[in-house]
Amino acid sequence: MKELYIVRHAQKESMANFSDDYDVTLTKQGKEDAKNLGINLKNKNIMPDLIVSSPAIRARDTAEIIAKEIGFDKSIMINEVIYQAFLNELIESITYTFDTVNSLMIIGHNPALTALAITFTEFKEELQMANAIKIEFNCNSWTSIDKSNANFIELIKF
């Protein structure tokens, strides 16, 4: 069994304050929302084996806040592919995950994260900021994940 948590970064500042989308930070509310999502994940006893984040500041900050709240004491992996990823690139990145990882959390951006959830499950909404989707795959290898062995478990809100 493989568990995938798809997490969209928390609320971001307006682009008007930044010259590059990559550098956009979280708002005060976004930081609070990320903290609340982390608390909700902890209350559900969610502890991924690996957290992988987009390198964009808002995603990294979301990842760090969640990691702190759930007590994740390993390094957060930064994956350049997640920033401005196409769906096929996200899926390929997931399939490259070592099979010793049974629970994976990816923190990134829309529209790719919503597309990822829709591709594997019956989830048909836009993934909102600071929300997470849990998908379980009935397989033993990340290379085997597929719509046919995927089960939408829940939407976790901040």
N, C-alpha and C positions, 0 to 999 in steps of 0.2 A: 504494500500500500504506500502510495506517495501522496503527500499533502502539499498543496500549493496555495499560498496566501498572496493575493493580488491586492496591493495597497496603492491608492493614489495619494500623492503628496497633499499636505494640508494647504489651507488658503494662502495664496501668495499676494505679495504687494503688486501694485499697478506697474505695468511695463513702462509707464511714463517716467518713472524714477530711475530707470536703468538703461544702459546703452546696449546690453546684451541679455537676451532671454535666459541664458545660462546662469547669470548672476542674480536673478530675481530671488529675493528672500521671502521668508514667511512673515505674515502679519502677526501682530500680537494675538489676534483671535486664532490664527492658524497654529501658532505654538500651543495654545490652550487646547485646540481641537486635537492636535497630534498627541498631546499628553492624555487627553480623555480616551482616545482610541487605544493608546497603550494600556491604560488602566482597564478598559473593557477587555482587551486581549488577555491581560494578566488574570482577570476575574474568570475567564474561560479556560485558564491553565494552558494558554497557547505559548509554546516556546519552540520556535523553529530551530532546526539544526544550522541553518544558514540564512543570513539576511543579505540580499543583494540590492544595491541602490543605484539609481541613475547618478551621474556625477554632478548634476545641476544642484546648486546650493539648496533650493527649497526641498528637493527630494532627500538629499543627504541629511539636512536638518531634521526632516520628518523621521528618517530612519534612526538617527541618533536619539531623538526624544522617545520614540517607541522602544528602542533597545534598552534605554535607561529604565523606563516604566516596567517592562516585563522582566528585567534582570538579566538580559542577554549580555554575557561577559566575554564574548568572542569578538573578533574584528568584523566590521561590516565590509563586505566586498563591494567595491565600486566597479560597475561595468558600463563602459562608454556606450555600448550598443543600446542600452535602455533609453538613453536620451535621444529623442526624435526617432525612435525605432519604428520600423514597419513590422507588421504582425509576424511575418515569416522570420524576421530577425529575432524577435522575442522568443518565438517557439524554438528556434535553433539554439539560442542561448540556454534555454531551460533544458533542452535535451543533452547539452554538454555537461550538465551537473553530474558530479560523481554519485554513483548509486548508494554510497554510504550515507548520503544526505536523504533522509526520508521526509523531512518537512522543510520546505523552501518558502521564503517570503521575498517577494519582489516589490520594490518601491519605485514608482516612476510616474508616468504621465499619460494623459489621454491624448489622442483617441486610441492609442495602441492598447492600453490596458483594458478598456471596455471591449475592444475588438477581440482581445484574448479571451475574456470571460464569455463573450457571445459565441466564439468559435468552439469552445469546449462544453458549454452548458446551455440550459434554457434561459439563462439570465438575459433579459432584453432591455435593460435600462442603461442610462449613462452612469458610470461609476463616479460618484461624487467625491469631492476632495475630503481627505481624512476618513475615507471609508475603505473597508477591506472585504474581499470575497474569499471564501474558503471553498476549494475544490479538492475532492479526493479522487485519485486515480487508482483503479483496481489493477495494479501492475507492480512489478518489482524493479523496474528500470525506467529512468527518465526518458530513455530513447523509445519507450513503448507507450508514452502518453498519447491519448487519442480521444476523440469525442465518444467513441464507443465504450471506453472504460472510465469515463469521467462522470462524477456525480457532484452537482452543485449542493453544497452543504448549508451555507448561510451567507447572508450579507451582514457584516459587522459594522455598526455605525459608531461615530465618536460620541 
